[in-house]
């Protein structure tokens, strides 16, 4: 599951709230072992996703770097090339 979490820092344009929320959801899913929690655990699961999302957003906002922002399209193309090399497609 966590292989789907992408680096969100130092991109132009910056990561959106939706991207941060999706990464938080994947993280909480991995930690809990639930893809979808039971009704008894739904509230705690949702609260954890919200908390992780908030903390991740704070983290991304407080990090500093001298490196220029990465281009999303260029990084996507690199990932596709790595995938093609790895899986032969």
Secondary structure, DSSP 8 states (H G I E B T S, - for coil): -GGG----SSEES---HHHHHHHHHHHHHHHH--SS--HHHHHHHHHHHHHHHHHHHHHHHH---SS--EEHHHHHHHHHHHHHHHH--
